Amino acid sequence: QRESDFLSAHDELQAGAKQCGYGLGVAALSASLVDIQIERIQETLPATYGRIAARLGELRRRSSEIGQPLGDELSCRLLAIQLIDQCVDSLARERSGRVAVVSSSAVGDGGSAAGARQASPVGETAELTVSISAIEKWRKEHKAGETVRSEAEHLPGGLQLTAVLYPKSSTEGIGGYLEAVLPARCAAVMIIVQMDLVSADGATISTKSNAQAERWTSELRQGRGWNELVASQKARELTGEVELCISAYVESVEWVDEVAAGGDNGDSVEDGGGDKLLCATLSDLDEAFTANVDRLHPERSFFSAAFAARLSAEADARRGAAGLPGAIAPEVPIGILRDLRKKLPGAITRHVSAISAAVRAKIERVVAELVDATSHPRFRRLLLQSASALLVERTASAQAECARLLEYEGAELHTSNHYYMDIVQQLRRDILAEKHPDAKAVWSERPFLQHLNFEALKKQSNREQELVDLQIKTFAYWKTLKKRLIDYVQMAARCNLSTELLNARLKPALLISTESAGKMRTLMAPDERLERERIDVAKRIQALEEAHQLLAAAPASLGLSLEELAQRSKTASSPTAERKPSPEAAPAPAPFSFAPGAAKSSFTFGVPAAASPVAAPFNFGAAPAPSALAAAKAALPPAPAPEAAPTFTYKPPAGINSVGS
């Protein structure tokens, strides 16, 4: 009230305030603030509308990942059966070599694929290009070390590849490299890379390639580093557009949580939980087992001097036994082969354990992909425990069957396979032929036979020649036994731990465990944190949808469309935009100073040259003389008639109850 009385009592001050644009009082200030707020809303509304739309998209995607709330007991039971079917079917496809694509839709309405590893990038290819229109100009204007990057190529599994071009490297040449950003659970990736620098007409300027895969890790995102494509002298001669083309092939991937499958003596290979299909992993383990058995007793050991001395000692201990002259007692080869078989149980046990570990790792990975640990933690633990118990049982069965095979081999020496005599006759021919036409070829293939030639053997006694023949027969029988045993051990392990386990026993075991676990809603319940997040996301989506609708309708109250408002906002925010005064706007007023007197308030308007209205505040100083006051009044224009206080009326759009909303 004091302010209003003061302004109304001094017409000159009121007139000057209108000229200057300030000093009109709280009411005018409030109206100006409302104008400023409306202008600010108009400027920011399109961007706010777009950000709300983007945030809504993020929340809806997260809501889809989280999944819908659990239903009743029946729907939970159906969901559990569906997930078990998907796990068993995925494992069956792995075993048969048919890949099942895992995606977020594979987990059903109540499940979630959040956090699950997607399809592997192994076997994927990427073609990346990055170009510079004027290479000579770029190299003049930029510093060494600055790079140009291509758009990132996103491969399955979360692997991201980018081509990076060094138009001006530290050596003043032109270089480039492939950058790989690995997914969270990936330890390393092996990639075969070819880089081509080409000109605008398609001619190849330089090529860098490697036949062997290079290693990328989270720390080494550039692999082996950048490659110099063009040396400095040649780079200075290049003009026009150049383009870096990178072709990348993902050969293999190592995951952080891989479980090593296998044991000692070379049994360890990539586990079944890696990127290889289960059938390929089992094939690798079979090949490793065959190689391990071959290494137990190499071919050269049967024709070594040590083996011959051992045979001779065994024969001497049984000299004089019944039989033809020079004949060696049958117990000699039986005892020798019994000793040779002593190393077989360890190799067989390691092989069965390796098969079991590979199948276990693959089961764990498939369950992890299809049953999320946050959406169904109890159900996931139940599946893994049931599968583990079944795997232990089948592993024991496979070990028992393989032990039985060893008992068959130890019972007696027997074979009806012509492979045995084929080896015997072939070695006799290679060794005993007086003038063998291919002696050098034979000895180059089996150098340990060089000392067993006809000239040396005919000088030996009957017993010594019989020992050489026994060496040949022992070697031939061991090869026959080895081939026979390897086949049956591999078949027994595969039958118990792959075919029978995955095709016939796994699904019934998982269903029985699920049905006996109690209430299905409890079993399928998500983690408490996920449930809280689901509620929070749903509330946030609802609030943002309401805000989105209100903002979509707001421009209509201003007589504009959202597109027109956005265009005005861009124009207003442009750094080169000029604010043009409206035709009816008054010219910028000059500043004034106000000096109250000692006895009576008085004022003086001064107009300094080239002064800024904003920079000249009220200046309260000594009171001017009465004559100065009269002169100032005479210089002022006549005071206008009192006007009504300006008013502002704001009608908010429907649904908005205040400007603050």
PESUL-V547503 format. One record per residue. N is the residue number from 1. BURIAL is + if it has 9 or more other C-alpha atoms within 8 Angstrom, else -. Layout:
# PESUL-V547503
[[N:BURIAL] [N:BURIAL]]
This chain:
# PESUL-V547503
[[1:-] [2:-] [3:-] [4:-] [5:-] [6:-] [7:+] [8:-] [9:-] [10:-] [11:+] [12:-] [13:-] [14:+] [15:+] [16:-] [17:+] [18:+] [19:+] [20:+] [21:-] [22:-] [23:-] [24:+] [25:+] [26:-] [27:-] [28:+] [29:+] [30:-] [31:+] [32:-] [33:-] [34:-] [35:-] [36:-] [37:-] [38:-] [39:-] [40:-] [41:-] [42:+] [43:+] [44:+] [45:+] [46:+] [47:-] [48:-] [49:+] [50:-] [51:-] [52:+] [53:+] [54:-] [55:-] [56:+] [57:-] [58:-] [59:+] [60:+] [61:-] [62:+] [63:+] [64:-] [65:+] [66:+] [67:+] [68:+] [69:-] [70:+] [71:-] [72:-] [73:+] [74:-] [75:+] [76:+] [77:+] [78:-] [79:+] [80:+] [81:+] [82:+] [83:+] [84:+] [85:+] [86:+] [87:+] [88:+] [89:-] [90:+] [91:+] [92:+] [93:+] [94:+] [95:+] [96:-] [97:+] [98:-] [99:-] [100:-] [101:-] [102:+] [103:+] [104:+] [105:-] [106:+] [107:+] [108:+] [109:-] [110:+] [111:+] [112:+] [113:+] [114:-] [115:-] [116:+] [117:-] [118:+] [119:+] [120:-] [121:+] [122:+] [123:-] [124:-] [125:-] [126:+] [127:-] [128:+] [129:+] [130:+] [131:+] [132:+] [133:-] [134:+] [135:+] [136:+] [137:-] [138:+] [139:+] [140:-] [141:-] [142:-] [143:-] [144:-] [145:-] [146:+] [147:-] [148:+] [149:+] [150:+] [151:-] [152:-] [153:+] [154:-] [155:+] [156:+] [157:+] [158:+] [159:+] [160:+] [161:+] [162:+] [163:+] [164:+] [165:+] [166:+] [167:+] [168:+] [169:+] [170:-] [171:-] [172:+] [173:+] [174:+] [175:+] [176:+] [177:+] [178:+] [179:+] [180:+] [181:+] [182:+] [183:-] [184:-] [185:-] [186:+] [187:+] [188:+] [189:+] [190:+] [191:+] [192:+] [193:+] [194:+] [195:+] [196:+] [197:+] [198:+] [199:+] [200:+] [201:-] [202:-] [203:-] [204:+] [205:+] [206:+] [207:+] [208:+] [209:-] [210:-] [211:-] [212:-] [213:+] [214:+] [215:+] [216:+] [217:+] [218:+] [219:-] [220:-] [221:+] [222:+] [223:+] [224:-] [225:-] [226:+] [227:-] [228:+] [229:+] [230:+] [231:+] [232:+] [233:-] [234:+] [235:+] [236:-] [237:-] [238:-] [239:-] [240:+] [241:+] [242:+] [243:+] [244:+] [245:+] [246:+] [247:+] [248:+] [249:+] [250:+] [251:+] [252:+] [253:+] [254:+] [255:+] [256:-] [257:-] [258:+] [259:-] [260:+] [261:+] [262:+] [263:+] [264:-] [265:-] [266:+] [267:+] [268:+] [269:+] [270:+] [271:+] [272:+] [273:+] [274:+] [275:+] [276:+] [277:+] [278:+] [279:+] [280:+] [281:+] [282:+] [283:-] [284:+] [285:+] [286:+] [287:-] [288:+] [289:+] [290:+] [291:-] [292:+] [293:+] [294:-] [295:-] [296:-] [297:+] [298:-] [299:-] [300:-] [301:+] [302:+] [303:+] [304:+] [305:-] [306:-] [307:+] [308:+] [309:-] [310:-] [311:+] [312:+] [313:-] [314:+] [315:+] [316:-] [317:-] [318:+] [319:-] [320:-] [321:-] [322:-] [323:-] [324:-] [325:-] [326:-] [327:-] [328:+] [329:+] [330:-] [331:-] [332:+] [333:+] [334:+] [335:-] [336:+] [337:+] [338:+] [339:-] [340:-] [341:-] [342:-] [343:-] [344:-] [345:+] [346:-] [347:+] [348:+] [349:+] [350:+] [351:+] [352:+] [353:+] [354:+] [355:+] [356:+] [357:+] [358:+] [359:+] [360:+] [361:+] [362:+] [363:+] [364:+] [365:+] [366:+] [367:+] [368:+] [369:+] [370:+] [371:+] [372:+] [373:-] [374:-] [375:+] [376:+] [377:+] [378:+] [379:+] [380:+] [381:-] [382:+] [383:+] [384:+] [385:-] [386:+] [387:+] [388:+] [389:-] [390:+] [391:+] [392:-] [393:-] [394:+] [395:+] [396:-] [397:+] [398:+] [399:+] [400:-] [401:+] [402:+] [403:+] [404:-] [405:+] [406:+] [407:-] [408:-] [409:+] [410:-] [411:-] [412:-] [413:-] [414:-] [415:-] [416:-] [417:-] [418:-] [419:-] [420:+] [421:-] [422:-] [423:+] [424:+] [425:-] [426:-] [427:+] [428:+] [429:-] [430:+] [431:+] [432:+] [433:+] [434:-] [435:-] [436:-] [437:-] [438:-] [439:-] [440:-] [441:-] [442:+] [443:+] [444:-] [445:-] [446:+] [447:-] [448:+] [449:+] [450:-] [451:-] [452:+] [453:+] [454:+] [455:-] [456:+] [457:+] [458:-] [459:-] [460:-] [461:-] [462:-] [463:+] [464:-] [465:+] [466:+] [467:+] [468:+] [469:+] [470:+] [471:+] [472:+] [473:+] [474:+] [475:+] [476:+] [477:+] [478:+] [479:+] [480:+] [481:+] [482:+] [483:-] [484:-] [485:+] [486:+] [487:-] [488:+] [489:+] [490:+] [491:-] [492:+] [493:+] [494:+] [495:+] [496:+] [497:+] [498:+] [499:+] [500:+] [501:+] [502:+] [503:+] [504:+] [505:+] [506:+] [507:+] [508:-] [509:+] [510:+] [511:+] [512:-] [513:+] [514:+] [515:-] [516:-] [517:-] [518:-] [519:-] [520:+] [521:+] [522:-] [523:+] [524:+] [525:+] [526:+] [527:+] [528:-] [529:-] [530:+] [531:+] [532:-] [533:-] [534:+] [535:-] [536:-] [537:+] [538:+] [539:-] [540:+] [541:+] [542:-] [543:-] [544:+] [545:+] [546:-] [547:-] [548:+] [549:-] [550:+] [551:+] [552:+] [553:+] [554:+] [555:+] [556:-] [557:+] [558:-] [559:-] [560:+] [561:-] [562:+] [563:-] [564:-] [565:+] [566:+] [567:-] [568:+] [569:+] [570:-] [571:-] [572:-] [573:-] [574:-] [575:-] [576:-] [577:-] [578:-] [579:-] [580:-] [581:-] [582:-] [583:-] [584:-] [585:-] [586:-] [587:-] [588:-] [589:-] [590:+] [591:+] [592:+] [593:+] [594:+] [595:+] [596:+] [597:+] [598:-] [599:-] [600:-] [601:+] [602:+] [603:+] [604:+] [605:+] [606:-] [607:-] [608:-] [609:-] [610:-] [611:+] [612:-] [613:+] [614:-] [615:-] [616:+] [617:+] [618:-] [619:-] [620:-] [621:-] [622:-] [623:+] [624:+] [625:-] [626:-] [627:-] [628:-] [629:+] [630:-] [631:-] [632:+] [633:-] [634:-] [635:-] [636:-] [637:-] [638:-] [639:-] [640:-] [641:-] [642:-] [643:-] [644:-] [645:-] [646:-] [647:-] [648:-] [649:-] [650:-] [651:-] [652:+] [653:-] [654:-] [655:-] [656:+] [657:-] [658:-] [659:-] [660:-] [661:-]]
